[in-house]
Amino acid sequence: MSRALPKYNKRRVLMIGGTAAVVLSGAVIAGNALAGETSKSSTNATTKAATSPGTVNCPAVAPSLPAIPASAQAEVTRNLTLLDTQIAEANKRLVDTVGQGGPNFVQNAILGPLKDKRVATINRIATAIGRTAAKPTGLDSLATCTLNANGVNAGGGTATAAPSATATQQAGNTGNTGATGNTGSTTAAGTITCPDVASKLPAIPASAQAEVTRNLTLLNTQITEANTRLANTVGQGGPNFVQNAILGPLADKRKSTIDRIAISIGRTAAKPTGLDSLATCTLNK
């Protein structure tokens, strides 16, 4: 028995040592897997941070307003809220379109359209105040927003602004008495066609003629600029780029301009209604 005992102890040592080796190997494998997972998570987090689109930063409008007449308070408040909504929507679009388009995508598809919407909204605020008090001026300077970029893949960049209509084009449009048909030449991008506004207007009082003519001319200028932008951005953005970046903002600008026409007529005559239906334009390929 004294001889068998050492052999038994020897086997026990071997078994315990083997078990320990297996446990140790398992711990090493698990540790490597955990380290790999941690590294992967860290890489994903780094990548996500690197593609953060940033946020839109716009000047505050409310502090620049004069005393608001009680009769205009509701409309002004509604449009100030709309300005905040527009910024929130632009920030959401920044997140949803990370990595899309070329270097000028954010300017052309988000910041540019946002500015157009803000111009129209700010103009409505000024018009509301101006009905019963001095109309504030210079507020258009608050329409332009900037991008606070947190990442390197936000698609930022400075796009060349679409040139405004030349004096010759404006003169030609005025001669057309504000007809808002397509003023652009056919390009690979197509052309924009808008409903005629002048033919839908009632008799224009003499006191409103100058303002109506000026805004009818502006409608044509807006179409010219939209056609120029259409040609300059061929191939940019996704399938909804033209609608979101060109036709949508154009409709907003036209609505604001048409509203001014109706208001100017309504000061001394019956204010025309239903003209908002003429704001939406279409793309002819």
GUTOR-205943 format. One record per residue (C-alpha): x, y, z; residue number from 1. Coordinates in nm, 4 decimals. Layout:
BEGIN
{{X Y Z} NUM},
...
***
This chain:
BEGIN
{{0.0000 0.0000 0.0000} 1},
{{0.2843 0.2286 0.0748} 2},
{{0.4010 0.1932 -0.2872} 3},
{{0.0557 0.2496 -0.4444} 4},
{{-0.0051 0.5720 -0.2595} 5},
{{0.2633 0.7788 -0.4321} 6},
{{0.1299 0.6719 -0.7750} 7},
{{-0.2219 0.7750 -0.6775} 8},
{{-0.0985 1.1129 -0.5594} 9},
{{0.0940 1.1541 -0.8807} 10},
{{-0.2196 1.0939 -1.0885} 11},
{{-0.4101 1.3470 -0.8781} 12},
{{-0.1436 1.6094 -0.9432} 13},
{{-0.1575 1.5449 -1.3165} 14},
{{-0.5388 1.5689 -1.3246} 15},
{{-0.5457 1.8903 -1.1230} 16},
{{-0.2734 2.0428 -1.3377} 17},
{{-0.4606 1.9533 -1.6575} 18},
{{-0.7846 2.1017 -1.5280} 19},
{{-0.6079 2.4223 -1.4308} 20},
{{-0.4563 2.4473 -1.7769} 21},
{{-0.7998 2.4167 -1.9398} 22},
{{-0.9474 2.6811 -1.7092} 23},
{{-0.6539 2.9123 -1.7771} 24},
{{-0.6858 2.8644 -2.1541} 25},
{{-1.0551 2.9434 -2.1363} 26},
{{-0.9849 3.2592 -1.9407} 27},
{{-0.7289 3.3703 -2.1987} 28},
{{-0.9708 3.3081 -2.4876} 29},
{{-1.2546 3.4906 -2.3093} 30},
{{-1.0227 3.7786 -2.2288} 31},
{{-0.9122 3.8077 -2.5903} 32},
{{-1.2734 3.7983 -2.7098} 33},
{{-1.3732 4.0665 -2.4600} 34},
{{-1.0800 4.2806 -2.5599} 35},
{{-1.1736 4.2401 -2.9268} 36},
{{-1.5354 4.3344 -2.8542} 37},
{{-1.4276 4.6354 -2.6526} 38},
{{-1.1944 4.7425 -2.9305} 39},
{{-1.4735 4.7008 -3.1850} 40},
{{-1.7162 4.9037 -2.9724} 41},
{{-1.4537 5.1713 -2.9269} 42},
{{-1.3930 5.1828 -3.3019} 43},
{{-1.7666 5.2104 -3.3720} 44},
{{-1.7995 5.4908 -3.1181} 45},
{{-1.5043 5.6722 -3.2714} 46},
{{-1.6504 5.6333 -3.6210} 47},
{{-1.9892 5.7584 -3.5038} 48},
{{-1.8297 6.0600 -3.3384} 49},
{{-1.6270 6.1311 -3.6506} 50},
{{-1.9424 6.1420 -3.8644} 51},
{{-2.1423 6.3658 -3.6298} 52},
{{-2.3109 6.6212 -3.8582} 53},
{{-2.3075 6.9133 -3.6152} 54},
{{-2.6014 7.1470 -3.5589} 55},
{{-2.7615 7.4461 -3.7281} 56},
{{-2.7076 7.7845 -3.5626} 57},
{{-2.9445 8.0699 -3.6532} 58},
{{-2.9672 8.4304 -3.5267} 59},
{{-3.2499 8.4976 -3.2795} 60},
{{-3.5295 8.7033 -3.4327} 61},
{{-3.7469 8.7930 -3.1318} 62},
{{-3.4898 9.0248 -2.9637} 63},
{{-3.4665 9.2341 -3.2824} 64},
{{-3.8399 9.3020 -3.3067} 65},
{{-3.9959 9.6330 -3.2018} 66},
{{-4.3000 9.6536 -2.9746} 67},
{{-4.5586 9.4146 -3.1181} 68},
{{-4.9147 9.5505 -3.1573} 69},
{{-5.1803 9.3411 -2.9838} 70},
{{-5.3502 9.2795 -3.3185} 71},
{{-5.0314 9.1187 -3.4543} 72},
{{-4.9270 8.9255 -3.1426} 73},
{{-5.0844 8.5919 -3.2372} 74},
{{-4.9431 8.5911 -3.5906} 75},
{{-4.5974 8.6981 -3.4734} 76},
{{-4.5912 8.4294 -3.2031} 77},
{{-4.7019 8.1662 -3.4532} 78},
{{-4.4244 8.2585 -3.6962} 79},
{{-4.1587 8.2760 -3.4231} 80},
{{-4.2579 7.9215 -3.3274} 81},
{{-4.2341 7.8237 -3.6930} 82},
{{-3.8761 7.9538 -3.7048} 83},
{{-3.7870 7.7143 -3.4212} 84},
{{-3.9626 7.4289 -3.5996} 85},
{{-3.7656 7.4989 -3.9163} 86},
{{-3.4360 7.4778 -3.7241} 87},
{{-3.5412 7.1512 -3.5589} 88},
{{-3.6317 7.0043 -3.8988} 89},
{{-3.2990 7.1173 -4.0461} 90},
{{-3.1084 6.9562 -3.7577} 91},
{{-3.2996 6.6315 -3.8105} 92},
{{-3.2186 6.6391 -4.1806} 93},
{{-2.8512 6.6916 -4.0969} 94},
{{-2.8562 6.3684 -3.8995} 95},
{{-3.0585 6.1750 -4.1586} 96},
{{-2.8333 6.2714 -4.4520} 97},
{{-2.4842 6.2289 -4.3040} 98},
{{-2.2441 6.1338 -4.5825} 99},
{{-2.4847 6.2112 -4.8667} 100},
{{-2.4103 6.4360 -5.1609} 101},
{{-2.0935 6.6243 -5.2477} 102},
{{-1.8962 6.8876 -5.0575} 103},
{{-2.1726 7.1469 -5.1002} 104},
{{-2.4638 6.9205 -5.0022} 105},
{{-2.5341 7.0783 -4.6623} 106},
{{-2.5282 7.4315 -4.8049} 107},
{{-2.7432 7.3472 -5.1065} 108},
{{-2.9868 7.1001 -4.9524} 109},
{{-3.0199 7.2219 -4.5927} 110},
{{-2.8791 7.5666 -4.5107} 111},
{{-2.9914 7.7287 -4.8383} 112},
{{-3.3522 7.6051 -4.8190} 113},
{{-3.3608 7.6896 -4.4482} 114},
{{-3.2602 8.0481 -4.5265} 115},
{{-3.5351 8.0746 -4.7895} 116},
{{-3.7964 7.9505 -4.5414} 117},
{{-3.6706 8.1906 -4.2751} 118},
{{-3.6847 8.4863 -4.5165} 119},
{{-4.0490 8.4069 -4.5936} 120},
{{-4.1366 8.3596 -4.2248} 121},
{{-3.9520 8.6737 -4.1111} 122},
{{-4.1246 8.8732 -4.3850} 123},
{{-4.4616 8.7548 -4.2556} 124},
{{-4.3649 8.8740 -3.9075} 125},
{{-4.2658 9.2165 -4.0403} 126},
{{-4.5826 9.2394 -4.2499} 127},
{{-4.8015 9.1497 -3.9504} 128},
{{-4.6432 9.4246 -3.7406} 129},
{{-4.6561 9.6724 -4.0290} 130},
{{-5.0326 9.6516 -4.0615} 131},
{{-5.0877 9.8645 -3.7514} 132},
{{-4.7402 10.0016 -3.6705} 133},
{{-4.4132 10.0915 -3.8349} 134},
{{-4.2957 9.7886 -4.0338} 135},
{{-3.9535 9.6709 -3.9075} 136},
{{-3.6749 9.6669 -4.1652} 137},
{{-3.3431 9.4876 -4.1952} 138},
{{-3.4722 9.1620 -4.0484} 139},
{{-3.3703 8.9670 -4.3588} 140},
{{-3.0138 8.9751 -4.2280} 141},
{{-3.1274 8.7302 -3.9586} 142},
{{-3.2310 8.4649 -4.2111} 143},
{{-2.8875 8.3138 -4.2779} 144},
{{-2.7832 8.0236 -4.0558} 145},
{{-2.4476 7.8519 -4.0135} 146},
{{-2.3329 7.5006 -3.9356} 147},
{{-2.1629 7.4207 -3.6075} 148},
{{-1.9793 7.1134 -3.7342} 149},
{{-1.8775 6.8573 -3.4729} 150},
{{-1.7476 6.6073 -3.7239} 151},
{{-1.5493 6.5787 -4.0445} 152},
{{-1.8104 6.4055 -4.2588} 153},
{{-2.0997 6.6480 -4.2373} 154},
{{-2.0885 6.7324 -4.6066} 155},
{{-2.0212 7.0953 -4.5251} 156},
{{-1.8868 7.3505 -4.7657} 157},
{{-1.9642 7.6872 -4.9116} 158},
{{-2.1691 7.6766 -5.2249} 159},
{{-2.1682 7.9546 -5.4780} 160},
{{-2.4986 8.1340 -5.4415} 161},
{{-2.7222 8.1256 -5.7465} 162},
{{-2.6787 8.4554 -5.9299} 163},
{{-2.9722 8.6925 -5.9231} 164},
{{-3.1430 8.7954 -6.2424} 165},
{{-2.9627 9.0599 -6.4444} 166},
{{-3.1090 9.4022 -6.5104} 167},
{{-3.1962 9.2896 -6.8632} 168},
{{-3.3872 8.9879 -6.7371} 169},
{{-3.5724 9.2014 -6.4841} 170},
{{-3.6682 9.4515 -6.7526} 171},
{{-3.7948 9.1693 -6.9723} 172},
{{-3.9975 9.0247 -6.6879} 173},
{{-4.1514 9.3630 -6.6095} 174},
{{-4.2495 9.3940 -6.9734} 175},
{{-4.4290 9.0634 -6.9321} 176},
{{-4.6491 9.2294 -6.6652} 177},
{{-4.5411 8.9695 -6.4156} 178},
{{-4.6343 8.6549 -6.6071} 179},
{{-4.4658 8.3774 -6.4146} 180},
{{-4.4108 8.1214 -6.6823} 181},
{{-4.0817 7.9412 -6.7231} 182},
{{-3.8011 8.1895 -6.7749} 183},
{{-3.5093 7.9454 -6.7927} 184},
{{-3.3658 7.7725 -7.0952} 185},
{{-3.3904 7.3951 -7.1261} 186},
{{-3.0953 7.2126 -6.9701} 187},
{{-3.0104 6.8545 -6.8827} 188},
{{-3.1643 6.9276 -6.5450} 189},
{{-3.4984 7.0337 -6.6928} 190},
{{-3.6803 7.3601 -6.6283} 191},
{{-3.9195 7.4921 -6.3685} 192},
{{-4.2710 7.5984 -6.4615} 193},
{{-4.4933 7.7998 -6.2298} 194},
{{-4.8590 7.9074 -6.2584} 195},
{{-4.9213 8.2560 -6.3912} 196},
{{-5.0155 8.5023 -6.1180} 197},
{{-5.0803 8.8279 -6.3053} 198},
{{-5.3743 8.6844 -6.5013} 199},
{{-5.5455 8.5754 -6.1783} 200},
{{-5.5413 8.9185 -6.0155} 201},
{{-5.8454 9.1488 -5.9968} 202},
{{-5.8309 9.5125 -6.1005} 203},
{{-5.5282 9.6649 -5.9296} 204},
{{-5.5846 9.9985 -5.7512} 205},
{{-5.3506 10.2753 -5.8645} 206},
{{-5.2125 10.3041 -5.5112} 207},
{{-5.1013 9.9392 -5.5226} 208},
{{-4.9758 9.9246 -5.8814} 209},
{{-4.6086 9.9891 -5.8064} 210},
{{-4.5900 9.7317 -5.5263} 211},
{{-4.7785 9.4700 -5.7270} 212},
{{-4.5533 9.5197 -6.0283} 213},
{{-4.2431 9.4959 -5.8112} 214},
{{-4.3588 9.1670 -5.6592} 215},
{{-4.4658 9.0216 -5.9934} 216},
{{-4.1144 9.0970 -6.1177} 217},
{{-3.9749 8.9279 -5.8076} 218},
{{-4.1742 8.6132 -5.8886} 219},
{{-3.9964 8.5937 -6.2223} 220},
{{-3.6598 8.6574 -6.0599} 221},
{{-3.7240 8.3703 -5.8195} 222},
{{-3.7925 8.1322 -6.1089} 223},
{{-3.4774 8.2462 -6.2890} 224},
{{-3.2703 8.1849 -5.9769} 225},
{{-3.4320 7.8438 -5.9235} 226},
{{-3.3543 7.7402 -6.2828} 227},
{{-2.9949 7.8552 -6.2384} 228},
{{-2.9667 7.6516 -5.9202} 229},
{{-3.1240 7.3545 -6.0955} 230},
{{-2.8518 7.3650 -6.3603} 231},
{{-2.5699 7.4177 -6.1069} 232},
{{-2.6675 7.1206 -5.8889} 233},
{{-2.7220 6.8483 -6.1500} 234},
{{-2.6372 6.5110 -5.9968} 235},
{{-2.6298 6.6305 -5.6372} 236},
{{-2.8264 6.4758 -5.3530} 237},
{{-3.0729 6.1887 -5.3573} 238},
{{-3.4016 6.1329 -5.5424} 239},
{{-3.5788 6.4089 -5.3470} 240},
{{-3.3056 6.6705 -5.3834} 241},
{{-3.4853 6.8910 -5.6395} 242},
{{-3.8096 6.8886 -5.4397} 243},
{{-3.6428 6.9542 -5.1029} 244},
{{-3.3688 7.1939 -5.2112} 245},
{{-3.5272 7.3843 -5.5021} 246},
{{-3.9026 7.3401 -5.5581} 247},
{{-3.9959 7.3448 -5.1886} 248},
{{-3.8041 7.6637 -5.1047} 249},
{{-3.9310 7.8239 -5.4272} 250},
{{-4.2911 7.7549 -5.3220} 251},
{{-4.2220 7.9171 -4.9832} 252},
{{-4.0750 8.2284 -5.1462} 253},
{{-4.3594 8.2516 -5.3978} 254},
{{-4.6212 8.2189 -5.1242} 255},
{{-4.4639 8.5082 -4.9339} 256},
{{-4.4460 8.7233 -5.2487} 257},
{{-4.8029 8.6392 -5.3524} 258},
{{-4.9209 8.7255 -5.0001} 259},
{{-4.7604 9.0687 -5.0344} 260},
{{-4.9422 9.1214 -5.3642} 261},
{{-5.2764 9.0303 -5.2082} 262},
{{-5.2131 9.2521 -4.9044} 263},
{{-5.1170 9.5525 -5.1170} 264},
{{-5.4383 9.5210 -5.3204} 265},
{{-5.6422 9.4649 -5.0055} 266},
{{-5.5420 9.7961 -4.8533} 267},
{{-5.7756 9.9907 -5.0809} 268},
{{-5.9886 9.7207 -5.2472} 269},
{{-6.1216 9.3713 -5.1867} 270},
{{-5.8292 9.1472 -5.0968} 271},
{{-5.7977 8.8618 -5.3513} 272},
{{-5.8201 8.5120 -5.2067} 273},
{{-5.7115 8.1669 -5.3233} 274},
{{-5.3846 8.2901 -5.4727} 275},
{{-5.1782 8.0552 -5.2536} 276},
{{-5.2649 7.7732 -5.4930} 277},
{{-5.0394 7.9447 -5.7484} 278},
{{-4.7282 7.9109 -5.5321} 279},
{{-4.6405 7.5511 -5.6206} 280},
{{-4.4206 7.4963 -5.9257} 281},
{{-4.3296 7.1816 -6.1184} 282},
{{-4.0221 7.0429 -6.2903} 283},
{{-4.0333 6.9807 -6.6641} 284},
{{-3.7660 6.7321 -6.7676} 285},
***
